[in-house]
């Protein structure tokens, strides 16, 4: 098994698009030095072993979701009250 793959090679094998891989690298989702590195010619390479470790590390923390209950909200009338 090859330890490092080009983004193009890794995209074919992983199912991620090249764009998604580049985004994960640039946004820090995949840490440089662990999941990807730069070769001496500055070309980004994916560390296949680092990718597997990232996958097996578990799900990413999700932002807390706020549930809004309609039962507790006030209902506003859309029409004005009747004239008496």
N, C-alpha and C positions, 0 to 999 in steps of 0.2 A: 504494500500500500504506500502511496506517495503521501508524505506528510503535508506538503504545501501544494495548493492548486491555484490556478488563475481564477479570477472572478468568473470568466466565461465557462471554464471547465466546471467550477463548483455550481454554477447556475444550472447547468444541464443535469447534474447528478442530484442536486438537492431539491429542485422544484421552485426555489426562489428565483425571481427575475434578477438580472444583473442590476437593474435600478434598485430593487429592494435590498440587495446585498450592499451596494454602495451607500445607501441611506443608513443601514444598520451600522456600518463602519463609521460614517461621518457623524452620526448622532450619538455615538458612544454605546449603542445597544450591544454591539460586539466590541469589547475592549481591545484596543491596539496592544499588541504584545502577547495577548492571550488567544483571541479568536482570529486575528489577522495581523500581519506584519508588512513592512515595506522591505522589499529586496534591495540590495545595494544599488540597483539602477532606479530605485524609487517606485517600482511597480508594486501595487498591493497584492498580497497573496493570502489566501485563506488557509489557516492552520486547521486541518481536518480534525485532529485530536482535540484542539481547543474548542472547535465547534461542538463536538460530541460532549465535551465537559459542560459547555454552556447549556446544551439541550437537557442534559441530565441534572442540571442544578435546580430544576423546578420551575414552576410558572412565575412570571414576572408579577410583582405586587400590583394589584389593581387599585385605582383610586376609589376611595370610599364613595359609594353611591348614596344619594339622599332620596329617600322615598317620600313623596308628597301624597298625602291622603286627601281625596276629594271630600271625604266625610267631614273633615274638620274645617274646610274652607267655607267662607261665606259666599252665598249665592247672590250675585248682583242682578237686579232686574235690568233688562236691556231697554224696556219701555218705561216711560214716566208713570207715576201712580195716576189712577183715574181721578178726574175732576169731580168734586162733590158739591 
